[in-house]
Structures are given as structure tokens and as C-alpha cells.
């Protein structure tokens, strides 16, 4: 049975739709989970959605895209839990609205700040304490727009591609150490925020969370430096 009892994880983006599935899976495996957000209302909503699974949840008002705020988050997590066994970066959001030649500078800067700069700040802040913890993990969630451009969503694809390369660079730098850096490239994910039922082949946030929990556990200890594609649910075997 998969267990993460006694381990603490920080999940940036844990108050979002996909991040909620990750947080729930880690908590159900017995982990303590620290979730930051700039908005207290989002943290309160997450706690309410988790219900009885919220035991072990530690929420912190913090902006992971700001160095000083992210450092305060790190210090509070270490003070409260002693060590951090892993960090999960589920940061960023989708933007689609104009061709690249018509994207406003404000939209361009906002997408890159939220989808590239913030993941870098989070990694830069938490990798040092993770390197000091035996068996620690750093897991980054990305999307298929990082691999294939989407019309009218150029900034999202560009930020995603850069973040994916950042994850690969972090994995290369961690090679030969005890720190495992892995990346999940996700297709469409059905979350509480999805309008309509979505498509049958779409993964759910809980399925993504279950795989992350496996990956960061002892059961996933042989996986390091990987880019795992989780694009859709396999078709059922036909008789």
C-alpha cells in the first residue's frame, strides 16, 4: 500500500483544479501538505472541498512568484514541519485570446510572469532545502501546449515550452544526486472548473494526483529525470 506518512510536501498551485487532485492524493496517502495562494478565499475553498481529507493540510497566504513571499513560505514550511520531502509545481494558467502579433504587452508579461517566472522562483527557492533532504523529489506539471503551438495561445505555448526546458535543466543539474526531478506533460484534465462533461478520454485531476503520489513515493524511486506524457486515458480493450 502506498504511504507517505510522516512526509511533508509543498504544492504550488494546489488550490487550482489540477492541483486539488494532487493535494487530495498526497493527503490520502498520509502526507502533510502545504498549499500557498495569494488569496485566502481560495485556500478556504480548498479546505472545504477536501472535507475529511483536509487533515494534514497546512495553508499559507503567499505569492510563489515573489522572491520574498516565496522565501517566507519556505521558512514557515520548514519551521512547521522540520523537513520538506518534496515540492510539486502546478503553477500557471491557460491564456488564449489573440495572434502573437496582436498580443498586448500586458497580456504577454502577465502570462510569462505567471507561467514561467513563478515556476522559476518556486524552484529556485525550494531546491536548496530539497537537496538537503535524503530522497526528496521535485515534480513539475506542464501541458501539451508546451509541445505543440495552439492558435491564439502563443504566449501560453511559449511559456510552457520554456518551463519544460527549465525542468529538463533542473533534472540535468540534479543528476548524480539523491534529488529526483520529474515532469508530467498533461493533456486536457477534467477538474471542478471544467465546463460540461469534457471528453471520455480526458484524465481527471484525481487520476493525475494519484500518479504524482506514486511518483514521489518509494514505489517511484527508480524514476528520475523523466518527462512523462499523460495525454489521455487509454482506450479500453475490446473483446
Secondary structure, DSSP 8 states (H G I E B T S, - for coil): ----TT-EEEEETTTSHHHHHHHHHHHHTT-EEEEEES-HHHHHHHHHHHGGGGTTEEEEE--TTSHHHHHHHHHHHHHHHS---EEEE--------S-GGG--HHHHHHHHIIIIIHHHHHHHHHHHHHHTSTT-EEEEEEEGGGTS--TT-HHHHHHHHHHHHHHHHHHHHHTTSS-EEEEEEE--EE-TT-SS---TT-EEHHHHHHHHHHHHSGGGTT--S-EEEE-S-------
